[in-house]
């Protein structure tokens, strides 16, 4: 993968969490371990295929960990890594800003 030039840290950050779902998924995992079905219910509007894809990418980027249990039926749990936790801390002020923006513009 070719290295991309960035003027600041916003570029790499948004490259990791860009798109509609990754930040939402990461936020739902904030300080909690969740199973796939829980995430599917919490992230309203995401398809199963997209959730699987986004979870894989977040895992590849080191933001979440996936733990498989050798049971029948199979059980998989997702949780944030320390890197994911630090990103959630950084996202908190952005979430506050978005909430205030939505209130001002009747989007909530």
Secondary structure, DSSP 8 states (H G I E B T S, - for coil): ------SSHHHHHHHHH-SSSHHHHHHHTTT--EEHHHHHHHSTT--HHHHHHHHHHHHHTTSEEEEEE--SS-EEEEEE-HHHHHHHHHHHHHHHHHHHHHHHTT--
